[in-house]
Amino acid sequence: MPTALHSCNMNGFLLGLWTIFPLISSVSSFVSPIAAFRSNHRHHHNSKMRTGLASSTTTTRCSDEKLIPREILFGNPEKTSPTLSPDGKYIAYLAPSPDLNVLNVFVRETWDETTSRQVTNDTSRGIRSMFWAQDSETLLYLQDFEGDENFHLWAVPVENSKDEKARDLTPGENVKVSSIMTNKRYPDQIMLATNQRDPSTFDMYQCDYKTEKLELDTTNPGDVVGWGSEDESFEIRMAVVRNQIDSSTTIRARATKHDEWRDLINFPYGEEGSFVEFCNDGTPT
């Protein structure tokens, strides 16, 4: 019952405002000087009150106040980013190196913590992102060069010692890698995008990370900002296109890697959508 009365009173209040609003509007030019005087007077009065309060108030620190140590906020974690190998035999994780306190990749057997050992030897910025290749024998990680943000993809065998160098799978000056894909059906192959052909666009490449062979797979026509593969064939069959004029997004698809692209759907600016997956029915859908 109180809720109903409250609602009724509010409706009446709104109705009253609606009734007198035209009257207020018609005399606004007459009321404005008075309102301006009252506003200025109020502002002057409040300013004096604030000045008086400021002069009579002092700030004191609590005697038990403690600053959070900087190393807690910005220091390295003891261990982070654990990831299980595809065959379940190993766990890889990031941890600070004992000598330089720089984040590196460590590996241990899943059920034996005493087998933990460092397999990379970064001495500067630390490694922040790593993952397993599908063969369960190789770890892949991203690293740039002293903060230039040109991240390369590196490979290191799980049996590696920290004194052995990792292999750069995307070599070249000012080269950057993105859109890295793995597939359990193709354990020795990964798909990745780099801008080594054209610094402004990312083409897709097939990479054999054991032989370090890098082969151009799909050329970027210039407007593609993302790629997707079909799971069975591991072919690049989806592309995300961003229109620079109206900021719309278009999803393109093709039946096979040898066919022409076609626009599948367009999302105007303000709408969001994404490609999900190809059907596993033997047809190009």
Disulfide bonds with the S-S distance in Angstrom:
none
